[in-house]
Amino acid sequence: MRAHAGDLQTCRQLLERRVRQLVETLAARVKSRIDDGMEASTAFLDVQPHAVALARAATESDVFEAFLRVEPDDAQLGVTSNGASQIRSLVTRLSESLSAHSRHLVDSFGIPDPVIRAPIAL
């Protein structure tokens, strides 16, 4: 089944809306806990399942965008084996380039070092 450009645009908009909604609700949940007197790091840990859902949604949106860039002339909702291979390659390259910045990304969440060094985090 071939996807129409409008279908792809609708998919893009829905994925973006999902990410925005999850960002907003995650921020509201963290803020609510902080307003109730919880420390920021504890508040974030308390809503970690929501943060994971946001990470997954953002990744799915990014993969969708990458797929459209990989096969712009023949974009279908079903991924071809060649397209899937290219997406895996792109994700690997992006992950490798991101790893150099991982400590800065972790620090941006304000998670205390003892939590980062906890046995479950290793």
N, C-alpha and C positions, 0 to 999 in steps of 0.2 A: 504494500500500500504506500503510495507516494504522498508525502505531506505537502500541503499548500503553504505558501509563505505566511498567510494569515494564521494558520495553525501553529507555525513555529513562533510567530510573534506572540500569540496567545500563551503558548508554553513559556516563553521567556518572561512575559509579564506576570504570569502566575508564580513562577519560581522566584522572581524578584520580590513580589508582594509577600510571599511566604517568608523570605529572609527578613524583610523589613518588619513584619509582624513579630517574628521571633526575637529580633533585636529589641523592639519596643517592650515586649512582655518580659524579656530577660532583665532589661534595665529597670522596669517597674518593680519586679520581684526583688532585685538586689536593693534598690532604693527603699522599698518598704521595710526590708529587714534592717537596713542601716538606720532608718528613721525610728525603728523600735529598739535601737541601742546595740544591735549586733555589729561586731567588727566587720570591716569590708571583706577581709579574706574569708571569714567564717560565713558571711552572707553569700559570697560567691560559691563556696563549697556546698552550701545548703541548696543551691539551685543548679548544681552541676548537671543533673540530667537534662535540664532545659538548655544549658550551654552546649551540651553534646548534640542535642537536637538542632540547635542553631548551626553548629559546625557542620553537621551532616547536610543541612539544607543549603548552606553556603557552598559546600563542596559540590553538591548536585547541580547547583546553578552554574558554578564555574565549569564543570565538566560539560554541561549543555552548551555553554558558550564556546568552549574549546572544540566541541564536536562541530558546531556550525562553522568555525574557522577552518577546521581540517577538511571538511567536505562542503564548501560553500555552494558549489555548482550543482550538487546532487544531494542536498540535505533531505534525509528521510528520518522518520522517527525510529526505524529499525537500524541498528548499527551494523555495518558490514564488517567482515573480519579484518579487512585492511584498516577501516576507520577505527575499530576497537584497538587494534595494535598501535595505531598512531596516537590514540588517546592515552593508552598505557605509557607509551614512550614520553608523551608530553607531561603526564603526571609525574613520572620518575624524574624528568629533568627539572620540573618546577620544585619538586620536593627536595632535590639535591641543592638547588640554588637557595631554597628557603632555609635549609639546615644551618647555614652560616649565620643566620639571624635568629635562630631559635631562642637563644638566651634573652635577647632583647624582647622578643614576643612574649616569652614567659614573664619577664619582669614587668611588662606593660599591664599584666593582670594584678600586680601587687601581691602575689602569693608569697607568703613568708618562706625563707630558705628551709626551715625545719619541715615544712609541708612538702616542699620540692624534694628534699632528701629522705623523706619517709620511705620505708622499705617497699610500700605498695607503688611508689612512683618510680622505682628503679627498674 
